[in-house]
Amino acid sequence: MISIQEGYRAAVIYMLLKLMAADGHRDKTEYIYILKVAFEMGMTPDEIASLSAEDLISQARFPDNERDRMIILYYLLFMMKTDGAVSPEEEVIVKELGYHLGFRIEMVSDLIRIIKSYEQSTSPSDDLIDTIRTYLN
């Protein structure tokens, strides 16, 4: 289980829902991915079901620690690819949210490029980490 502070879990779900709505196409694999993330963060089915739009919007804040912000960025990057296509609207949302999470737009753009270049069956994790290291050094 990937631990994100409880106070930020609704914000993560909000960001993923915002990203899902960006291209105007809602795919069931996107819903499944959001549920997977919620469970990974330690949310129970009851907690997920009890989230309202008001809860999500009012709790949409960004964590202070870099580890949680990076995990959220990863969730957003992989969410882009769940429906098999990365739209320009999704790219804009991820860049915007990445910036608000405290990351350089150039780094987020490079990470998006990597995500777009990988097929569904392969994992870009090593390339993503190498790119992040480039910006952190």
N, C-alpha and C positions, 0 to 999 in steps of 0.2 A: 504494500500500500504506500502511496506517495502522500506524505503528510504536508498539507498546507494549513496554515492556521485557520481555525474554525471561522473566525470573523471575516475571512476573505473568500470562503467557499461560494457564497451566493454571488459574489462579484465575478468569479470565474465562470459560473454558469451563465450569468448575464452576458459576459463578453462572448462566450461561445454561441449563445442564442442570437446576439447581434451579428456575429459573423455568418451564422447560418442564414439569416434573413437578407444579407447583403446582396446576394445575386438573384433574389426573388424566386429561388428554386429550393424547395425543402425536400430533401431526400431522406428516406428512412434510415440510411446508414449514418446520416448526421445526427439524428435523434439517438441512435444506438451509441454513437461515439460520446455524446454528451452524457448519457447515462453511465457509460463506462468510466468517464472522467469523474463523475460524481461519486461513484462507488470507490474509485481509486483514492479519492480525497477523504474517504471515510464517511460519506453521507449515507444515511439509511434510506430505504424506500419511502418511509414516512416523512423524513426531512425533505426529500425531493418533491414529494407530492404536496407538501404544505407550502412550498415557495409560491408566492404570488408575484405578479408583475411589479407591484409596489415594493415588495421586499427586495426584489432583484435590483430595481433602480435605486432605492434608498441605500442599499449596501454596496453599490458599485464604487468601490475604492481600491486603491492599489497598495500592495504590501510594501513595507519598508525594506525588508531584507532581500538581497540579490538572489538568493537561492529560490525563494518563492516566485519572484518576478520572472526568473529564467524558466521555471517549470510552467508558468502560465504562458509564456511566449511559445514554448514547445507545444503545449496544448493547442494554441491558436494555429501554429504552423501545420501541425498534423491534421487539424480540423479542415483546413483549406482543401486537403487532398481526399477527404473521405468520400466525396461524391464522384470522384474520378476526374474532376476538372477544377482548375483554379481560375476564377473569374477576375477581371480587373477590379471589380467592386470589392471582392474579398481582399485583394492585395492592398487596396486603399485602407480598409478597416484594420488589417493587421499592422500596416505601417503606423497608422494613427494610434492604435492601442500599444504597439511596441514603443512608440515615442513616449506615451504617457506612463509606460512601465519603466522608463528611464534608459532606453537603449537608443543608440545612434540609428538614424534612418538608413544610413549606408549599410550598417550591419544587418538590419532587418531585411533590407532589399536583397542583400547577398543570400541570406537564409531562405528567403522566398524563392529565389532563383534555384537554389539547391533542391528545395521541396518540389518545385515544378519539374525538375529534370529527372526525378526518380519515378520508376514504375511503382504501382501498388504493391508488388510482391517483394520489393527490396527496401532496405532501411538506410536512410541517409545519415544516421546518427554520427558516424565517424566524421563525415564531411561537415556536418553542422558544428561539431565540437572543434574541428580544426579551424573553421571560419571564426568562431567565437574567440578562440585563442589568439587569432591574428589581431582582433580588435582590442583584446584585453592587454596585449603586450605593448 
